[in-house]
Amino acid sequence: MKALRFAEFGPPSVLRIEEVAIPEPGEGEALVRVQAAAINPSDIGDVAGRFKKTTLPRTPGRDFAGIVVKGKQLEGEEVWGSAPMLGIVRDGSHAEYVVVPVQTLSPKPKSLSMAQAAAIGIPYITAWASVVNAAQIKAGETILIVGAAGAVGQAATQIANWKHARVIGADTSSDPIPGTESVVNTRSEDLRERVLELTAGKGVDAVFDTVGGSMFEPALRSLGFGGRQVNISSAGNPRVTFSLVDFYHNFSRLLGVDSYGLTTQQVAQIANELQAGFETGALKPLEIEIVPFEKAVDAYTRMADRQAKGKQVLGFDW
């Protein structure tokens, strides 16, 4: 089979499409013929060597949609999935075939194409783990989503809407973001001041910060009394500062979520919840750009250079 491979860490130019043997599934695993596989920022980070557990040589890619062709369960069925260790300690989905734990597979929502389903994975799983499991957002609450225009931010906005929460978005422009009540331009507006204006001085019940770095403290100071903030990343300097006195006086809570740390059982549970959302139309697929697998390195490069307009999804010509 053809697989995208890297034998050294570096920019996307270290990637090569190579011929390798089709893997064999073990006990509790399934062999999936990949129809589409999304490229995520974490895949670029994986190739760059940002994950300590990655072993070489390796095929990257965590998200995919395809057809089970071998295994004791789901054989012949259209599925989508994502697994934390794909592309790290086992070969990932940027290949014609991938072996994954059966537990991480879910029937593909009938309302979605293979390419759309392949783009669900990391963005929606991370968003669900953050907004629902960690922040425990409730109907009628207000959540501030920092980085709302990104893939994870868009997914989180949809999930919060589905849970009947009010969403304030924050990003580096004032462009409207579907599902948000208002958008705060973090380049031209003071985040905390604008959030207090939008909440009649109360602040928000929860913050989902997908950016971190310089946005961490302004986001934390936007919390209302007893609010909770979830962080999944930190752009630039991973070290942040904030007033601990203000933090404990406000009874604030700070939570961290790492999609790589989720177990296969947790991924499966979230996938089942998401499937219902897509089947009912409560959740919508992200904007995608389908790229032929042969152009995978180009797609990685566009993403790394932030030149891609939509989420890059590798398509396989079967």
Secondary structure, DSSP 8 states (H G I E B T S, - for coil): -EEEEBSS-SSGGG-EEEE-------TTEEEEEEEEEE--HHHHHHHHT--TT--SSB----EEEEEEEESSSSTT-EEEEE-TTBTTTB--SSBSEEEEEGGGEEE--TTS-HHHHHTTHHHHHHHHIIIIIIS---TT-EEEEETTTSHHHHHHHHHHHHTT-EEEEEESS----TT-SEEEETTTS-HHHHHHHHTTTS-EEEEEESS-GGGHHHHHTTEEEEEEEEE---SS-S-----HHHHHHTT-EEEE--GGG--HHHHHHHHHHHHHHHHHTSS----EEEEEGGGHHHHHHHHHTT--SSEEEEE---
